[in-house]
Amino acid sequence: MTNMIATTDICTYHEVEYTFISSLSEAGLVKLKVVNKTTYITESELQKLERMIRLHNELEINVAGIEAITHLLERVEQMQEEMRRLRNKITGG
């Protein structure tokens, strides 16, 4: 599987339960793929997952909290992008 990592490897490496990753997937926070009864995550989703694992492990934030934080961070990114577009429009850039 190129560009995909088994969730069992992630669980072992980060010392998290699969149920945590599954809960993140059910909440729509990460996308998992099942191939031959093995669950994988793509490399493009891995960075998001690792950030969520850190929030969970280091700050003891549950899935609902991670969902709220993720939503707020996405909104901040959207606002920053809108500000960048408006700034470029004003300055003619």
N, CA, C and O atoms as a CHARMM CRD file, in Angstrom:
* protein
*
  372
    1    1 MET  N      0.84100  -1.18100   0.00000 PROA 1      0.00000
    2    1 MET  CA     0.00000   0.00000   0.00000 PROA 1      0.00000
    3    1 MET  C      0.88800   1.24800   0.00000 PROA 1      0.00000
    4    1 MET  O      1.44000   1.61900   1.03500 PROA 1      0.00000
    5    2 THR  N      1.02000   1.87400  -1.13100 PROA 2      0.00000
    6    2 THR  CA     1.81400   3.09600  -1.17400 PROA 2      0.00000
    7    2 THR  C      1.01800   4.25700  -0.59900 PROA 2      0.00000
    8    2 THR  O     -0.18500   4.38800  -0.82800 PROA 2      0.00000
    9    3 ASN  N      1.70900   5.08000   0.14000 PROA 3      0.00000
   10    3 ASN  CA     1.12800   6.27600   0.74100 PROA 3      0.00000
   11    3 ASN  C      0.01400   5.99000   1.74400 PROA 3      0.00000
   12    3 ASN  O     -0.79100   6.87200   2.04400 PROA 3      0.00000
   13    4 MET  N     -0.03800   4.76800   2.26100 PROA 4      0.00000
   14    4 MET  CA    -1.02100   4.44100   3.29100 PROA 4      0.00000
   15    4 MET  C     -0.31200   3.70800   4.43500 PROA 4      0.00000
   16    4 MET  O      0.61600   2.92900   4.21900 PROA 4      0.00000
   17    5 ILE  N     -0.77500   3.98200   5.64800 PROA 5      0.00000
   18    5 ILE  CA    -0.16300   3.40300   6.83800 PROA 5      0.00000
   19    5 ILE  C     -1.25200   2.67600   7.61700 PROA 5      0.00000
   20    5 ILE  O     -2.34100   3.21500   7.82000 PROA 5      0.00000
   21    6 ALA  N     -0.96200   1.46400   8.04900 PROA 6      0.00000
   22    6 ALA  CA    -1.93900   0.69300   8.81600 PROA 6      0.00000
   23    6 ALA  C     -2.20300   1.38200  10.15100 PROA 6      0.00000
   24    6 ALA  O     -1.27600   1.82600  10.82800 PROA 6      0.00000
   25    7 THR  N     -3.47600   1.46200  10.51700 PROA 7      0.00000
   26    7 THR  CA    -3.81600   2.11500  11.78700 PROA 7      0.00000
   27    7 THR  C     -3.25100   1.34300  12.96900 PROA 7      0.00000
   28    7 THR  O     -2.99200   1.93000  14.02000 PROA 7      0.00000
   29    8 THR  N     -3.05400   0.02900  12.81400 PROA 8      0.00000
   30    8 THR  CA    -2.45500  -0.73400  13.91400 PROA 8      0.00000
   31    8 THR  C     -1.03000  -0.25600  14.18900 PROA 8      0.00000
   32    8 THR  O     -0.59500  -0.22500  15.34000 PROA 8      0.00000
   33    9 ASP  N     -0.30100   0.11700  13.13100 PROA 9      0.00000
   34    9 ASP  CA     1.05700   0.65600  13.30500 PROA 9      0.00000
   35    9 ASP  C      1.01600   2.00100  14.02400 PROA 9      0.00000
   36    9 ASP  O      1.85400   2.28200  14.88100 PROA 9      0.00000
   37   10 ILE  N      0.03500   2.82700  13.66600 PROA 10     0.00000
   38   10 ILE  CA    -0.10800   4.13600  14.30500 PROA 10     0.00000
   39   10 ILE  C     -0.45200   3.96200  15.78300 PROA 10     0.00000
   40   10 ILE  O      0.09400   4.65200  16.64400 PROA 10     0.00000
   41   11 CYS  N     -1.36300   3.03400  16.06200 PROA 11     0.00000
   42   11 CYS  CA    -1.75500   2.77200  17.45400 PROA 11     0.00000
   43   11 CYS  C     -0.55400   2.33400  18.28700 PROA 11     0.00000
   44   11 CYS  O     -0.37100   2.79300  19.41400 PROA 11     0.00000
   45   12 THR  N      0.25100   1.45700  17.73200 PROA 12     0.00000
   46   12 THR  CA     1.43200   0.97000  18.44200 PROA 12     0.00000
   47   12 THR  C      2.43100   2.10200  18.66100 PROA 12     0.00000
   48   12 THR  O      2.93500   2.28900  19.76800 PROA 12     0.00000
   49   13 TYR  N      2.71300   2.85600  17.60100 PROA 13     0.00000
   50   13 TYR  CA     3.71300   3.91600  17.67600 PROA 13     0.00000
   51   13 TYR  C      3.31100   5.01300  18.65700 PROA 13     0.00000
   52   13 TYR  O      4.13100   5.48400  19.44600 PROA 13     0.00000
   53   14 HSD  N      2.03100   5.41800  18.59900 PROA 14     0.00000
   54   14 HSD  CA     1.56100   6.53400  19.42400 PROA 14     0.00000
   55   14 HSD  C      0.91600   6.08300  20.74100 PROA 14     0.00000
   56   14 HSD  O      0.49500   6.90900  21.55100 PROA 14     0.00000
   57   15 GLU  N      0.84900   4.77900  20.93700 PROA 15     0.00000
   58   15 GLU  CA     0.25500   4.21100  22.15500 PROA 15     0.00000
   59   15 GLU  C     -1.16900   4.71400  22.38200 PROA 15     0.00000
   60   15 GLU  O     -1.50200   5.20800  23.45900 PROA 15     0.00000
   61   16 VAL  N     -2.00500   4.58000  21.34700 PROA 16     0.00000
   62   16 VAL  CA    -3.41900   4.92600  21.45700 PROA 16     0.00000
   63   16 VAL  C     -4.25200   3.70900  21.06400 PROA 16     0.00000
   64   16 VAL  O     -3.79400   2.83500  20.32800 PROA 16     0.00000
   65   17 GLU  N     -5.46500   3.67100  21.56100 PROA 17     0.00000
   66   17 GLU  CA    -6.38700   2.59500  21.23200 PROA 17     0.00000
   67   17 GLU  C     -6.98000   2.84600  19.84800 PROA 17     0.00000
   68   17 GLU  O     -7.15600   3.99100  19.43100 PROA 17     0.00000
   69   18 TYR  N     -7.28400   1.76300  19.14800 PROA 18     0.00000
   70   18 TYR  CA    -7.91700   1.89500  17.83800 PROA 18     0.00000
   71   18 TYR  C     -9.27400   2.58500  17.96400 PROA 18     0.00000
   72   18 TYR  O     -9.68700   3.31200  17.06100 PROA 18     0.00000
   73   19 THR  N     -9.96500   2.36100  19.07800 PROA 19     0.00000
   74   19 THR  CA   -11.28500   2.96700  19.25900 PROA 19     0.00000
   75   19 THR  C    -11.20900   4.49600  19.19600 PROA 19     0.00000
   76   19 THR  O    -12.15100   5.14600  18.74300 PROA 19     0.00000
   77   20 PHE  N    -10.09700   5.06400  19.64800 PROA 20     0.00000
   78   20 PHE  CA    -9.92000   6.52000  19.56700 PROA 20     0.00000
   79   20 PHE  C     -9.86800   6.96300  18.10800 PROA 20     0.00000
   80   20 PHE  O    -10.54700   7.91400  17.72100 PROA 20     0.00000
   81   21 ILE  N     -9.06800   6.28000  17.30500 PROA 21     0.00000
   82   21 ILE  CA    -8.95100   6.62100  15.88600 PROA 21     0.00000
   83   21 ILE  C    -10.28700   6.38600  15.18500 PROA 21     0.00000
   84   21 ILE  O    -10.69900   7.18000  14.34000 PROA 21     0.00000
   85   22 SER  N    -10.95000   5.30600  15.53500 PROA 22     0.00000
   86   22 SER  CA   -12.25600   5.00000  14.96100 PROA 22     0.00000
   87   22 SER  C    -13.26900   6.09100  15.30100 PROA 22     0.00000
   88   22 SER  O    -14.07200   6.48400  14.45500 PROA 22     0.00000
   89   23 SER  N    -13.23100   6.57500  16.53200 PROA 23     0.00000
   90   23 SER  CA   -14.13600   7.65500  16.94900 PROA 23     0.00000
   91   23 SER  C    -13.87000   8.93700  16.16800 PROA 23     0.00000
   92   23 SER  O    -14.80500   9.65300  15.80800 PROA 23     0.00000
   93   24 LEU  N    -12.59900   9.22800  15.90500 PROA 24     0.00000
   94   24 LEU  CA   -12.25800  10.39600  15.09600 PROA 24     0.00000
   95   24 LEU  C    -12.80900  10.24400  13.68200 PROA 24     0.00000
   96   24 LEU  O    -13.29700  11.20600  13.08900 PROA 24     0.00000
   97   25 SER  N    -12.72600   9.04300  13.15800 PROA 25     0.00000
   98   25 SER  CA   -13.24400   8.77000  11.82400 PROA 25     0.00000
   99   25 SER  C    -14.76000   8.90800  11.79500 PROA 25     0.00000
  100   25 SER  O    -15.31300   9.50900  10.87400 PROA 25     0.00000
  101   26 GLU  N    -15.43300   8.35500  12.80000 PROA 26     0.00000
  102   26 GLU  CA   -16.89200   8.44700  12.87600 PROA 26     0.00000
  103   26 GLU  C    -17.35700   9.89300  12.99700 PROA 26     0.00000
  104   26 GLU  O    -18.44000  10.23900  12.52400 PROA 26     0.00000
  105   27 ALA  N    -16.55000  10.73400  13.62300 PROA 27     0.00000
  106   27 ALA  CA   -16.87900  12.15800  13.76500 PROA 27     0.00000
  107   27 ALA  C    -16.55700  12.93900  12.48500 PROA 27     0.00000
  108   27 ALA  O    -16.84900  14.13200  12.38900 PROA 27     0.00000
  109   28 GLY  N    -15.95900  12.26200  11.51100 PROA 28     0.00000
  110   28 GLY  CA   -15.62200  12.92000  10.25300 PROA 28     0.00000
  111   28 GLY  C    -14.34200  13.72600  10.29900 PROA 28     0.00000
  112   28 GLY  O    -14.10000  14.56600   9.43200 PROA 28     0.00000
  113   29 LEU  N    -13.51600  13.47500  11.31200 PROA 29     0.00000
  114   29 LEU  CA   -12.29000  14.26100  11.48500 PROA 29     0.00000
  115   29 LEU  C    -11.11300  13.70500  10.70000 PROA 29     0.00000
  116   29 LEU  O    -10.21900  14.45600  10.31100 PROA 29     0.00000
  117   30 VAL  N    -11.10200  12.39700  10.46100 PROA 30     0.00000
  118   30 VAL  CA   -10.07400  11.76600   9.63500 PROA 30     0.00000
  119   30 VAL  C    -10.75100  10.73600   8.74200 PROA 30     0.00000
  120   30 VAL  O    -11.80100  10.18900   9.07900 PROA 30     0.00000
  121   31 LYS  N    -10.12900  10.48800   7.60300 PROA 31     0.00000
  122   31 LYS  CA   -10.67000   9.50600   6.66400 PROA 31     0.00000
  123   31 LYS  C     -9.80900   8.25100   6.71900 PROA 31     0.00000
  124   31 LYS  O     -8.58800   8.30600   6.56900 PROA 31     0.00000
  125   32 LEU  N    -10.47200   7.12000   6.93800 PROA 32     0.00000
  126   32 LEU  CA    -9.78800   5.83600   6.96300 PROA 32     0.00000
  127   32 LEU  C    -10.21800   5.02200   5.74500 PROA 32     0.00000
  128   32 LEU  O    -11.31200   5.20900   5.21300 PROA 32     0.00000
  129   33 LYS  N     -9.34800   4.12300   5.31600 PROA 33     0.00000
  130   33 LYS  CA    -9.65800   3.23200   4.19600 PROA 33     0.00000
  131   33 LYS  C     -9.45200   1.79900   4.65900 PROA 33     0.00000
  132   33 LYS  O     -8.49200   1.49000   5.36400 PROA 33     0.00000
  133   34 VAL  N    -10.36400   0.93700   4.25300 PROA 34     0.00000
  134   34 VAL  CA   -10.24900  -0.47800   4.59200 PROA 34     0.00000
  135   34 VAL  C     -9.88900  -1.24000   3.32500 PROA 34     0.00000
  136   34 VAL  O    -10.58600  -1.15800   2.31400 PROA 34     0.00000
  137   35 VAL  N     -8.78400  -1.98300   3.39700 PROA 35     0.00000
  138   35 VAL  CA    -8.33300  -2.80600   2.29000 PROA 35     0.00000
  139   35 VAL  C     -8.03900  -4.19200   2.85400 PROA 35     0.00000
  140   35 VAL  O     -7.20600  -4.33600   3.74900 PROA 35     0.00000
  141   36 ASN  N     -8.71000  -5.19600   2.34000 PROA 36     0.00000
  142   36 ASN  CA    -8.52600  -6.57700   2.80500 PROA 36     0.00000
  143   36 ASN  C     -8.63700  -6.68100   4.32500 PROA 36     0.00000
  144   36 ASN  O     -7.79300  -7.29400   4.97800 PROA 36     0.00000
  145   37 LYS  N     -9.67500  -6.08300   4.87200 PROA 37     0.00000
  146   37 LYS  CA    -9.99700  -6.12400   6.30500 PROA 37     0.00000
  147   37 LYS  C     -8.97700  -5.42300   7.19900 PROA 37     0.00000
  148   37 LYS  O     -9.02100  -5.56100   8.42200 PROA 37     0.00000
  149   38 THR  N     -8.06000  -4.67100   6.59000 PROA 38     0.00000
  150   38 THR  CA    -7.09400  -3.88900   7.35800 PROA 38     0.00000
  151   38 THR  C     -7.41500  -2.41300   7.15100 PROA 38     0.00000
  152   38 THR  O     -7.66400  -1.96900   6.03000 PROA 38     0.00000
  153   39 THR  N     -7.40500  -1.66200   8.24700 PROA 39     0.00000
  154   39 THR  CA    -7.72400  -0.23900   8.17400 PROA 39     0.00000
  155   39 THR  C     -6.44300   0.57000   8.01700 PROA 39     0.00000
  156   39 THR  O     -5.45700   0.35300   8.72100 PROA 39     0.00000
  157   40 TYR  N     -6.48400   1.50000   7.08100 PROA 40     0.00000
  158   40 TYR  CA    -5.33300   2.34200   6.77300 PROA 40     0.00000
  159   40 TYR  C     -5.73300   3.80900   6.83100 PROA 40     0.00000
  160   40 TYR  O     -6.91000   4.16400   6.76500 PROA 40     0.00000
  161   41 ILE  N     -4.71300   4.64300   6.95800 PROA 41     0.00000
  162   41 ILE  CA    -4.88800   6.08000   6.80900 PROA 41     0.00000
  163   41 ILE  C     -3.87600   6.54100   5.77400 PROA 41     0.00000
  164   41 ILE  O     -2.75200   6.04100   5.72400 PROA 41     0.00000
  165   42 THR  N     -4.28300   7.50100   4.94600 PROA 42     0.00000
  166   42 THR  CA    -3.35900   8.00000   3.92800 PROA 42     0.00000
  167   42 THR  C     -2.34900   8.93800   4.57300 PROA 42     0.00000
  168   42 THR  O     -2.59100   9.50900   5.63700 PROA 42     0.00000
  169   43 GLU  N     -1.22600   9.07900   3.91100 PROA 43     0.00000
  170   43 GLU  CA    -0.19900   9.98700   4.42600 PROA 43     0.00000
  171   43 GLU  C     -0.72100  11.41500   4.53100 PROA 43     0.00000
  172   43 GLU  O     -0.32300  12.16000   5.42700 PROA 43     0.00000
  173   44 SER  N     -1.61000  11.79800   3.62100 PROA 44     0.00000
  174   44 SER  CA    -2.14800  13.15900   3.66000 PROA 44     0.00000
  175   44 SER  C     -3.01500  13.39400   4.89700 PROA 44     0.00000
  176   44 SER  O     -3.12800  14.53000   5.35700 PROA 44     0.00000
  177   45 GLU  N     -3.62800  12.34500   5.44200 PROA 45     0.00000
  178   45 GLU  CA    -4.44900  12.46500   6.64500 PROA 45     0.00000
  179   45 GLU  C     -3.62900  12.28200   7.92400 PROA 45     0.00000
  180   45 GLU  O     -4.07400  12.64300   9.01300 PROA 45     0.00000
  181   46 LEU  N     -2.43800  11.72200   7.78200 PROA 46     0.00000
  182   46 LEU  CA    -1.62600  11.36600   8.94600 PROA 46     0.00000
  183   46 LEU  C     -1.26700  12.58000   9.79800 PROA 46     0.00000
  184   46 LEU  O     -1.31300  12.50300  11.02600 PROA 46     0.00000
  185   47 GLN  N     -0.91400  13.68700   9.17200 PROA 47     0.00000
  186   47 GLN  CA    -0.53500  14.88000   9.94000 PROA 47     0.00000
  187   47 GLN  C     -1.70300  15.35200  10.80700 PROA 47     0.00000
  188   47 GLN  O     -1.51000  15.70600  11.97000 PROA 47     0.00000
  189   48 LYS  N     -2.91400  15.36000  10.24300 PROA 48     0.00000
  190   48 LYS  CA    -4.09600  15.75300  11.02500 PROA 48     0.00000
  191   48 LYS  C     -4.29500  14.79000  12.19300 PROA 48     0.00000
  192   48 LYS  O     -4.54500  15.21300  13.32200 PROA 48     0.00000
  193   49 LEU  N     -4.18100  13.49100  11.91000 PROA 49     0.00000
  194   49 LEU  CA    -4.37600  12.49200  12.95000 PROA 49     0.00000
  195   49 LEU  C     -3.35400  12.65500  14.06900 PROA 49     0.00000
  196   49 LEU  O     -3.71100  12.59300  15.24500 PROA 49     0.00000
  197   50 GLU  N     -2.10200  12.86200  13.71900 PROA 50     0.00000
  198   50 GLU  CA    -1.06900  13.00700  14.74300 PROA 50     0.00000
  199   50 GLU  C     -1.29800  14.24800  15.60100 PROA 50     0.00000
  200   50 GLU  O     -1.01900  14.22300  16.79900 PROA 50     0.00000
  201   51 ARG  N     -1.80300  15.33600  15.00700 PROA 51     0.00000
  202   51 ARG  CA    -2.13300  16.53000  15.78100 PROA 51     0.00000
  203   51 ARG  C     -3.24700  16.20000  16.77800 PROA 51     0.00000
  204   51 ARG  O     -3.20200  16.63600  17.92800 PROA 51     0.00000
  205   52 MET  N     -4.23700  15.43700  16.33900 PROA 52     0.00000
  206   52 MET  CA    -5.35100  15.06100  17.21300 PROA 52     0.00000
  207   52 MET  C     -4.89800  14.11500  18.32300 PROA 52     0.00000
  208   52 MET  O     -5.38600  14.19700  19.45100 PROA 52     0.00000
  209   53 ILE  N     -3.98100  13.23300  18.00800 PROA 53     0.00000
  210   53 ILE  CA    -3.42900  12.32600  19.02700 PROA 53     0.00000
  211   53 ILE  C     -2.69200  13.13000  20.08900 PROA 53     0.00000
  212   53 ILE  O     -2.81000  12.84300  21.28100 PROA 53     0.00000
  213   54 ARG  N     -1.92500  14.14400  19.66000 PROA 54     0.00000
  214   54 ARG  CA    -1.22100  15.00000  20.62900 PROA 54     0.00000
  215   54 ARG  C     -2.20400  15.74800  21.52500 PROA 54     0.00000
  216   54 ARG  O     -1.99400  15.83700  22.73500 PROA 54     0.00000
  217   55 LEU  N     -3.27300  16.28500  20.94400 PROA 55     0.00000
  218   55 LEU  CA    -4.29300  16.97000  21.74600 PROA 55     0.00000
  219   55 LEU  C     -4.87400  16.01100  22.78500 PROA 55     0.00000
  220   55 LEU  O     -5.09800  16.38800  23.93500 PROA 55     0.00000
  221   56 HSD  N     -5.11200  14.78600  22.37200 PROA 56     0.00000
  222   56 HSD  CA    -5.70600  13.78400  23.25300 PROA 56     0.00000
  223   56 HSD  C     -4.72800  13.35700  24.35400 PROA 56     0.00000
  224   56 HSD  O     -5.08300  13.32500  25.53200 PROA 56     0.00000
  225   57 ASN  N     -3.50800  13.03300  23.95800 PROA 57     0.00000
  226   57 ASN  CA    -2.52600  12.50500  24.91500 PROA 57     0.00000
  227   57 ASN  C     -1.93200  13.57300  25.82400 PROA 57     0.00000
  228   57 ASN  O     -1.85700  13.38400  27.03800 PROA 57     0.00000
  229   58 GLU  N     -1.51700  14.67600  25.25100 PROA 58     0.00000
  230   58 GLU  CA    -0.80600  15.69700  26.01600 PROA 58     0.00000
  231   58 GLU  C     -1.73900  16.61900  26.79500 PROA 58     0.00000
  232   58 GLU  O     -1.39700  17.07300  27.88700 PROA 58     0.00000
  233   59 LEU  N     -2.91600  16.89500  26.23500 PROA 59     0.00000
  234   59 LEU  CA    -3.83600  17.82600  26.88300 PROA 59     0.00000
  235   59 LEU  C     -5.10000  17.14500  27.41300 PROA 59     0.00000
  236   59 LEU  O     -5.97400  17.79000  27.99100 PROA 59     0.00000
  237   60 GLU  N     -5.17700  15.82900  27.20300 PROA 60     0.00000
  238   60 GLU  CA    -6.30400  15.02500  27.68000 PROA 60     0.00000
  239   60 GLU  C     -7.64700  15.54200  27.16000 PROA 60     0.00000
  240   60 GLU  O     -8.62600  15.60600  27.90300 PROA 60     0.00000
  241   61 ILE  N     -7.68200  15.90700  25.88300 PROA 61     0.00000
  242   61 ILE  CA    -8.90100  16.39800  25.25400 PROA 61     0.00000
  243   61 ILE  C     -9.61400  15.22000  24.60000 PROA 61     0.00000
  244   61 ILE  O     -8.99600  14.41800  23.90000 PROA 61     0.00000
  245   62 ASN  N    -10.92700  15.12300  24.83800 PROA 62     0.00000
  246   62 ASN  CA   -11.69800  14.02000  24.27100 PROA 62     0.00000
  247   62 ASN  C    -12.08700  14.31600  22.82100 PROA 62     0.00000
  248   62 ASN  O    -11.78700  15.38800  22.29500 PROA 62     0.00000
  249   63 VAL  N    -12.75400  13.35900  22.18800 PROA 63     0.00000
  250   63 VAL  CA   -13.09400  13.48500  20.76900 PROA 63     0.00000
  251   63 VAL  C    -13.98500  14.70300  20.51700 PROA 63     0.00000
  252   63 VAL  O    -13.78000  15.42500  19.54100 PROA 63     0.00000
  253   64 ALA  N    -14.96300  14.93600  21.37800 PROA 64     0.00000
  254   64 ALA  CA   -15.84600  16.09600  21.20800 PROA 64     0.00000
  255   64 ALA  C    -15.04600  17.39700  21.26700 PROA 64     0.00000
  256   64 ALA  O    -15.29900  18.31200  20.48300 PROA 64     0.00000
  257   65 GLY  N    -14.09500  17.48800  22.17900 PROA 65     0.00000
  258   65 GLY  CA   -13.23900  18.66300  22.28100 PROA 65     0.00000
  259   65 GLY  C    -12.36400  18.82800  21.05300 PROA 65     0.00000
  260   65 GLY  O    -12.18100  19.93900  20.55500 PROA 65     0.00000
  261   66 ILE  N    -11.82500  17.72300  20.56800 PROA 66     0.00000
  262   66 ILE  CA   -10.98900  17.76100  19.36700 PROA 66     0.00000
  263   66 ILE  C    -11.81900  18.21000  18.17400 PROA 66     0.00000
  264   66 ILE  O    -11.34500  18.96500  17.32500 PROA 66     0.00000
  265   67 GLU  N    -13.06600  17.74100  18.11600 PROA 67     0.00000
  266   67 GLU  CA   -13.96000  18.14300  17.03800 PROA 67     0.00000
  267   67 GLU  C    -14.19100  19.65800  17.06600 PROA 67     0.00000
  268   67 GLU  O    -14.15900  20.31000  16.02200 PROA 67     0.00000
  269   68 ALA  N    -14.42000  20.21200  18.24700 PROA 68     0.00000
  270   68 ALA  CA   -14.64100  21.65000  18.39600 PROA 68     0.00000
  271   68 ALA  C    -13.37900  22.43100  18.02200 PROA 68     0.00000
  272   68 ALA  O    -13.45600  23.43200  17.30900 PROA 68     0.00000
  273   69 ILE  N    -12.23900  21.98300  18.49400 PROA 69     0.00000
  274   69 ILE  CA   -10.97100  22.65200  18.19300 PROA 69     0.00000
  275   69 ILE  C    -10.69900  22.62400  16.69400 PROA 69     0.00000
  276   69 ILE  O    -10.29900  23.63300  16.11300 PROA 69     0.00000
  277   70 THR  N    -10.91300  21.47900  16.07500 PROA 70     0.00000
  278   70 THR  CA   -10.68000  21.34100  14.63600 PROA 70     0.00000
  279   70 THR  C    -11.57900  22.28400  13.85300 PROA 70     0.00000
  280   70 THR  O    -11.13300  22.93700  12.91000 PROA 70     0.00000
  281   71 HSD  N    -12.84000  22.35400  14.24400 PROA 71     0.00000
  282   71 HSD  CA   -13.77600  23.25400  13.57300 PROA 71     0.00000
  283   71 HSD  C    -13.31500  24.70700  13.71000 PROA 71     0.00000
  284   71 HSD  O    -13.32400  25.45600  12.73300 PROA 71     0.00000
  285   72 LEU  N    -12.91600  25.10100  14.90800 PROA 72     0.00000
  286   72 LEU  CA   -12.45800  26.47200  15.12500 PROA 72     0.00000
  287   72 LEU  C    -11.18900  26.78100  14.33200 PROA 72     0.00000
  288   72 LEU  O    -11.05500  27.87000  13.77500 PROA 72     0.00000
  289   73 LEU  N    -10.25700  25.82600  14.28100 PROA 73     0.00000
  290   73 LEU  CA    -9.03000  26.03900  13.50500 PROA 73     0.00000
  291   73 LEU  C     -9.33300  26.17400  12.01700 PROA 73     0.00000
  292   73 LEU  O     -8.71000  26.97800  11.32400 PROA 73     0.00000
  293   74 GLU  N    -10.29200  25.38700  11.52500 PROA 74     0.00000
  294   74 GLU  CA   -10.68000  25.50100  10.11900 PROA 74     0.00000
  295   74 GLU  C    -11.27900  26.87500   9.83600 PROA 74     0.00000
  296   74 GLU  O    -11.00100  27.47300   8.79700 PROA 74     0.00000
  297   75 ARG  N    -12.10100  27.37600  10.75900 PROA 75     0.00000
  298   75 ARG  CA   -12.69900  28.70600  10.60300 PROA 75     0.00000
  299   75 ARG  C    -11.61400  29.79300  10.60500 PROA 75     0.00000
  300   75 ARG  O    -11.67400  30.72900   9.80800 PROA 75     0.00000
  301   76 VAL  N    -10.63700  29.67200  11.48500 PROA 76     0.00000
  302   76 VAL  CA    -9.54000  30.64600  11.53100 PROA 76     0.00000
  303   76 VAL  C     -8.78000  30.63500  10.20500 PROA 76     0.00000
  304   76 VAL  O     -8.45000  31.69200   9.66700 PROA 76     0.00000
  305   77 GLU  N     -8.50200  29.43700   9.67700 PROA 77     0.00000
  306   77 GLU  CA    -7.79800  29.33200   8.39900 PROA 77     0.00000
  307   77 GLU  C     -8.61300  29.96600   7.27600 PROA 77     0.00000
  308   77 GLU  O     -8.05400  30.64500   6.41500 PROA 77     0.00000
  309   78 GLN  N     -9.93600  29.75100   7.27900 PROA 78     0.00000
  310   78 GLN  CA   -10.79700  30.35900   6.26300 PROA 78     0.00000
  311   78 GLN  C    -10.76300  31.88100   6.36600 PROA 78     0.00000
  312   78 GLN  O    -10.69500  32.57600   5.35300 PROA 78     0.00000
  313   79 MET  N    -10.81100  32.38900   7.58600 PROA 79     0.00000
  314   79 MET  CA   -10.78300  33.83700   7.79200 PROA 79     0.00000
  315   79 MET  C     -9.44300  34.42300   7.35500 PROA 79     0.00000
  316   79 MET  O     -9.40100  35.49600   6.75400 PROA 79     0.00000
  317   80 GLN  N     -8.35100  33.72300   7.65300 PROA 80     0.00000
  318   80 GLN  CA    -7.03500  34.20000   7.23500 PROA 80     0.00000
  319   80 GLN  C     -6.93700  34.23700   5.71000 PROA 80     0.00000
  320   80 GLN  O     -6.36800  35.16900   5.14200 PROA 80     0.00000
  321   81 GLU  N     -7.49500  33.21700   5.05000 PROA 81     0.00000
  322   81 GLU  CA    -7.48600  33.17600   3.59200 PROA 81     0.00000
  323   81 GLU  C     -8.31700  34.32300   3.02600 PROA 81     0.00000
  324   81 GLU  O     -7.90700  34.96900   2.06300 PROA 81     0.00000
  325   82 GLU  N     -9.47300  34.57700   3.61500 PROA 82     0.00000
  326   82 GLU  CA   -10.31800  35.68900   3.17800 PROA 82     0.00000
  327   82 GLU  C     -9.59900  37.01900   3.36900 PROA 82     0.00000
  328   82 GLU  O     -9.66300  37.88100   2.49300 PROA 82     0.00000
  329   83 MET  N     -8.92300  37.20100   4.48300 PROA 83     0.00000
  330   83 MET  CA    -8.16500  38.43100   4.72900 PROA 83     0.00000
  331   83 MET  C     -7.05400  38.58800   3.70000 PROA 83     0.00000
  332   83 MET  O     -6.80800  39.69100   3.21300 PROA 83     0.00000
  333   84 ARG  N     -6.38700  37.50000   3.36900 PROA 84     0.00000
  334   84 ARG  CA    -5.32000  37.53800   2.36800 PROA 84     0.00000
  335   84 ARG  C     -5.88600  37.95900   1.01200 PROA 84     0.00000
  336   84 ARG  O     -5.29200  38.78600   0.31900 PROA 84     0.00000
  337   85 ARG  N     -7.03800  37.38900   0.63000 PROA 85     0.00000
  338   85 ARG  CA    -7.66600  37.74900  -0.64000 PROA 85     0.00000
  339   85 ARG  C     -8.06300  39.21500  -0.66600 PROA 85     0.00000
  340   85 ARG  O     -7.83700  39.90600  -1.65900 PROA 85     0.00000
  341   86 LEU  N     -8.65500  39.69200   0.42700 PROA 86     0.00000
  342   86 LEU  CA    -9.07100  41.08600   0.49600 PROA 86     0.00000
  343   86 LEU  C     -7.87700  42.03200   0.45300 PROA 86     0.00000
  344   86 LEU  O     -7.91500  43.07100  -0.20500 PROA 86     0.00000
  345   87 ARG  N     -6.81500  41.65700   1.16500 PROA 87     0.00000
  346   87 ARG  CA    -5.58900  42.46800   1.17700 PROA 87     0.00000
  347   87 ARG  C     -5.00800  42.55100  -0.22700 PROA 87     0.00000
  348   87 ARG  O     -4.57000  43.62000  -0.65000 PROA 87     0.00000
  349   88 ASN  N     -4.99800  41.43300  -0.95700 PROA 88     0.00000
  350   88 ASN  CA    -4.48400  41.42100  -2.32100 PROA 88     0.00000
  351   88 ASN  C     -5.36200  42.26000  -3.24000 PROA 88     0.00000
  352   88 ASN  O     -4.86400  42.92900  -4.14600 PROA 88     0.00000
  353   89 LYS  N     -6.66200  42.22000  -3.00300 PROA 89     0.00000
  354   89 LYS  CA    -7.59600  42.99900  -3.81000 PROA 89     0.00000
  355   89 LYS  C     -7.37800  44.50000  -3.60000 PROA 89     0.00000
  356   89 LYS  O     -7.41100  45.28200  -4.55000 PROA 89     0.00000
  357   90 ILE  N     -7.15700  44.88600  -2.35300 PROA 90     0.00000
  358   90 ILE  CA    -6.94900  46.30000  -2.01800 PROA 90     0.00000
  359   90 ILE  C     -5.63300  46.80300  -2.58100 PROA 90     0.00000
  360   90 ILE  O     -5.56300  47.89700  -3.14100 PROA 90     0.00000
  361   91 THR  N     -4.59000  45.99900  -2.42900 PROA 91     0.00000
  362   91 THR  CA    -3.25600  46.44000  -2.85600 PROA 91     0.00000
  363   91 THR  C     -3.00900  46.16400  -4.33300 PROA 91     0.00000
  364   91 THR  O     -1.97200  46.54400  -4.87600 PROA 91     0.00000
  365   92 GLY  N     -3.96300  45.50100  -4.98200 PROA 92     0.00000
  366   92 GLY  CA    -3.78800  45.21200  -6.41800 PROA 92     0.00000
  367   92 GLY  C     -2.83600  44.07000  -6.66200 PROA 92     0.00000
  368   92 GLY  O     -2.37600  43.88000  -7.78700 PROA 92     0.00000
  369   93 GLY  N     -2.52200  43.28400  -5.60800 PROA 93     0.00000
  370   93 GLY  CA    -1.57200  42.18600  -5.73000 PROA 93     0.00000
  371   93 GLY  C     -2.23300  40.96900  -6.14500 PROA 93     0.00000
  372   93 GLY  O     -1.58300  39.93500  -6.29900 PROA 93     0.00000
